[in-house]
Amino acid sequence: MGTITERNNLITTEKNRKLEDFIKKSTVSDNSPFLGCFIADKNGKTLFKYEIYDQALDYFIKRDYQEETKKKQFDIELIPMFISALERFSNEINLKNVPGFKLNGSNLSLHSFFCFDDYSVIFLLRSDAPVNSFFESRIKNHFKFLFEVYGKEFSNFRKMSSINFIKHLQLIGNLWLKNLNDSYNNSS
């Protein structure tokens, strides 16, 4: 029958497969406002990310680059590191209660949430998709719940670094992101 860990891995693998199949059958809207997000530790190390489809964040960040060399050299992992540095800088200069950080460009918008003790959540959105307080609250509640439910796993994240655990979180997140986009599109 195997150990408890082996059985849990089999269950998680089966759940992941079912989630993956469901997500593949779901369609992604061309006007999805929420493109994806990074979930990083306070040092800016990406733990995992949610995306509307595989490699969506890379695509939307790099699509306007004219030079192929620049596309290849861009390191997407610098985004959470940069946001982490900004968060630490705000603490150093004694800015109190910074809820997050927003950057708006003509092609993309970036929203980071600093309201979690040990993690940062950095969202990339279409620039023409304003985020109202309802959706900010929904985002914060999702991650608050996630960090509470999987608190033990997150605290042991580096030790575990289980591919099944990461994949499971990504699949749950991708499905949640699809629902968030659907809800946003239906509200406008």
C-alpha positions in Angstrom: 0.0 0.0 0.0 2.9 2.4 0.6 3.7 5.0 3.1 1.3 7.9 3.9 3.6 10.3 2.0 3.5 8.0 -1.1 -0.3 7.8 -0.9 -0.6 11.6 -0.5 1.7 12.1 -3.5 -0.5 9.8 -5.6 -3.7 11.6 -4.5 -2.1 15.0 -5.2 -0.9 13.8 -8.6 -4.4 12.6 -9.5 -5.9 15.8 -8.3 -3.4 17.8 -10.3 -4.2 15.7 -13.5 -7.9 16.4 -13.1 -7.4 20.1 -12.5 -5.0 20.3 -15.5 -7.6 18.6 -17.7 -10.3 21.0 -16.5 -8.2 24.0 -17.1 -7.2 22.9 -20.6 -10.9 22.5 -21.5 -11.6 26.1 -20.1 -11.1 28.9 -22.6 -9.1 32.0 -21.9 -10.7 35.2 -22.9 -8.7 37.6 -25.1 -9.8 40.4 -22.8 -8.7 38.8 -19.5 -7.6 41.7 -17.3 -5.6 39.7 -14.8 -2.7 38.1 -16.7 -1.0 36.4 -13.8 0.9 36.9 -10.6 4.1 36.0 -8.8 4.0 34.7 -5.3 7.4 35.4 -3.8 9.1 35.4 -0.4 10.2 38.6 1.2 13.6 38.3 -0.4 12.0 38.3 -3.9 12.5 34.6 -4.6 9.6 33.5 -6.7 7.9 30.5 -5.1 5.4 29.9 -7.9 3.2 31.9 -10.2 -0.4 31.9 -11.5 -0.9 32.6 -15.2 -3.9 32.7 -17.6 -2.0 30.2 -19.7 1.5 28.7 -19.7 4.2 31.4 -20.2 1.6 34.2 -20.4 3.6 36.6 -18.1 6.7 36.1 -20.3 4.7 36.7 -23.4 2.9 39.9 -22.3 6.1 41.4 -20.8 8.3 40.7 -23.8 5.8 41.1 -26.7 6.6 44.8 -27.4 10.4 44.3 -27.5 11.6 45.0 -31.0 15.1 43.5 -30.4 15.2 39.7 -30.2 18.4 40.0 -28.0 16.6 42.1 -25.5 13.8 39.5 -25.3 16.2 36.7 -24.6 18.2 38.7 -22.0 15.2 39.7 -20.0 14.9 37.9 -16.7 11.3 37.7 -15.5 12.6 36.7 -12.0 13.9 40.3 -11.5 10.3 41.6 -11.1 9.7 40.0 -7.6 13.3 40.9 -6.6 12.7 44.6 -7.6 9.4 44.7 -5.7 11.0 43.1 -2.7 13.8 45.7 -2.7 11.1 48.5 -2.9 9.3 47.0 0.1 12.5 46.8 2.1 13.4 50.3 1.1 10.1 51.6 2.3 10.8 49.9 5.7 14.3 51.4 5.8 13.0 55.0 5.3 10.3 54.3 7.9 7.2 54.4 5.6 4.5 52.9 7.8 1.7 50.7 6.6 2.5 50.6 2.9 -0.3 48.4 1.5 1.3 47.8 -1.9 2.8 49.3 -4.9 1.4 50.1 -8.3 3.0 50.8 -11.7 0.9 51.7 -14.7 2.3 51.6 -18.2 0.7 51.8 -21.6 1.0 48.1 -22.1 0.8 46.6 -18.6 0.0 47.5 -15.1 1.7 46.0 -12.0 0.0 45.7 -8.6 1.9 44.3 -5.6 0.3 43.5 -2.2 2.6 43.8 0.9 -0.1 42.9 3.4 1.2 39.4 4.0 3.8 38.8 6.7 6.2 36.6 4.8 5.1 36.8 1.2 4.6 39.3 -1.6 2.0 38.9 -4.3 2.7 40.8 -7.6 -0.1 40.9 -10.2 0.4 41.8 -13.8 -2.7 43.2 -15.5 -3.7 44.8 -18.8 -3.1 48.5 -18.5 -6.7 49.3 -19.4 -8.1 47.1 -16.5 -8.6 49.2 -13.4 -8.8 47.2 -10.2 -11.5 48.4 -7.8 -11.6 47.7 -4.1 -13.9 44.7 -4.6 -11.3 42.9 -6.7 -8.5 44.0 -4.5 -10.4 42.5 -1.5 -11.0 39.3 -3.4 -7.3 39.0 -4.2 -6.2 39.6 -0.7 -8.8 37.2 0.7 -7.7 34.4 -1.7 -4.1 34.7 -0.6 -4.9 35.2 3.0 -6.8 31.9 2.8 -4.0 30.2 0.8 -1.3 31.2 3.3 -3.5 30.1 6.3 -4.4 26.7 4.8 -0.9 25.9 3.5 1.0 27.8 6.3 3.0 24.8 7.4 3.9 23.8 3.8 5.0 27.4 3.0 7.1 27.6 6.1 8.9 24.4 5.0 8.8 25.4 1.3 12.6 25.4 0.8 13.0 22.1 2.5 10.2 20.4 0.7 10.3 22.0 -2.7 7.8 19.3 -3.8 7.0 19.5 -7.4 3.6 18.1 -6.7 2.9 20.7 -4.1 4.0 23.6 -6.3 2.1 22.2 -9.3 -1.0 21.7 -7.2 -0.9 25.4 -6.0 -0.3 26.6 -9.5 -3.3 24.6 -10.9 -5.5 25.9 -8.1 -4.3 29.4 -8.7 -4.7 29.2 -12.5 -8.3 28.1 -12.0 -8.9 30.8 -9.5 -7.4 33.4 -11.9 -9.7 32.2 -14.6 -12.7 32.7 -12.3 -11.4 36.1 -11.2 -11.2 37.2 -14.9 -14.6 35.8 -15.7 -16.1 37.6 -12.7 -14.3 40.9 -13.7 -15.5 40.7 -17.3 -19.1 39.9 -16.2 -19.1 42.9 -13.8 -18.3 45.5 -16.5 
